[in-house]
């Protein structure tokens, strides 16, 4: 158990309570890696600046694994972790991106309970601990929810069961209760296997990938949060098995989609312009090859300059530079730790963009990589073990 007996540790607890990285940024000038910061702490001590959460998707009662995130990028299990999510997991990996999301105000985690076709909402405490809100477990509106999109008080879930898959909408109250949004459900073809659903940053477009039929659904988001299919939707993907997606953080009208099922060494990432009505059009010579196998999970640097995609079958992370017009240039690939590379899945950046965390589901651990522009270096402390029984999907970093 972590002990807060010395002055530095008590200050670290205060830092975490007051908002972590933002408070440290006021306390110290210059980058976190500067010697000026190191000089304020004992060499073996790194203060808590945030947290990392994963949907454990545990069989029976589902749980959320929680870790304290330290200034040096390392992780330590949070006291009380894992926290009960209330619903049930499947006990097996979820082929999806976005199984766990943070509410727009940072107060709640919204998690899929794929084994019980439910969604759970947990309140994030000042110390990062989690507590299920009253009435926090609700039906997902379809079979086997796997992905969640959040914008403001609007929540959409991708239900991926073989029979009756759909996208279904909810509203999230200020107290963390989810209410079904009448008339929001969009039925999908049986076997289409939706695996990712997401909003752009301004909330006027929602997209979802259908891995089973290799299509991309795109919608304009209308008054009250209901969806209207964009012209040309569903779009035939530019590769087999469109999987992970991200809108460019600096441009809500550029979308990037990984194509996971092209075969060994044939992975690609597609780039699209997005019109106001949600219509997608290809950018340049898209799709862009990464030379690896099964690029699945996608993350983009907060400044919009670099794209990282986790190649689940080849055990590495491809790195691209993103030109202003959205074309991609491959920089190379960084191996995930030798024991956990194959099977690595979700990836998310820390709020300051200095650390990339990767769910290494193959070994039940979380990897951590220092980020320097478009370069990645795995930290000496990586990987950190997940709770026993976790088959984690979805990753949130705050």
Secondary structure, 3 states (H helix, E strand, C coil): CCCCCCHHHHHHHHHHHCCCHHHHHHHCCCCCCCHHHHCCCCCCCCCEEEEEEEECCCEEEEEEEEEEEECCCCEEECCCCCEEEEEEECCCCCCCCCCEEECCCCCEEEEEECCCCEEEEEEECCCCCEEEEEEEEEECCCCCEEEEEEECCEEEEEECCCCCCEEEEEEECCCCCEEECCCCCEECCCCCCEEEEEECCCCCEEEEEECCCCEEEEEEECHHHCEEECCCCCEECCCCCEEEEEEECCEEEEEEEEECCCCCCCCEEEEEEECCCCCEEECCCCCEECCCCCEEEEEECCCCCEEEEEECCCCEEEEEEECCCCCEEEEEEEECCCCCCCCEEEEEECCCCCEEEEEECCCCEEEEEEEECCEEEECCCCCEECCCCCCCEEEEEC
